Structures are given as C-alpha cells and as structure tokens.
C-alpha cells in the first residue's frame, strides 16, 4: 500500500514538473516579444522567476524523493505481509 502512495505522489510531481518546463518557453517567447523595460516585460520576469522557484524546482525535487524511496522498497514487501491462509 505504501508503494502505491509513493508512486502516486511521484507521478503527480512529475506532471507538475513537466507542466512547468513546457510553460516556461512560452513565457520566454512572450517576454522576448515585449518591449525592453516596459511594465509587461517586468511582469514576464516576475512570472518566469515564480514559475521556476515556486513550481518547477520544488516539483523536480518532489519527484526525486519518492523515486529514491520507491527504489529502496522491496517489491515483495510492498503490499505488506502475505496472508496466513
């Protein structure tokens, strides 16, 4: 049961990480098309920084932790002890 929760958290973290990585180039393009020094340019700088620092990087770290934990779980013991039937 524990392994199922670890895998679910890992998949959710990977999806968040990939979403951040796929959205970041779009922000870069919008930023490049805006006038240098404009309010819109400053807004894109803030958006890029927040996306990287608050979403993408933590999601990357959050995907590594359960992956390392799942690699240490013995698949034979993943669902708990066998039934004594």
Secondary structure, DSSP 8 states (H G I E B T S, - for coil): -HHHHHHHHHHHHHHHHHHHHHHHHHHHHHHHHS-TTSHHHHHHHHHHHHIIIIIIHHHHHHHHHHHHHHHHS-GGGTT-S----
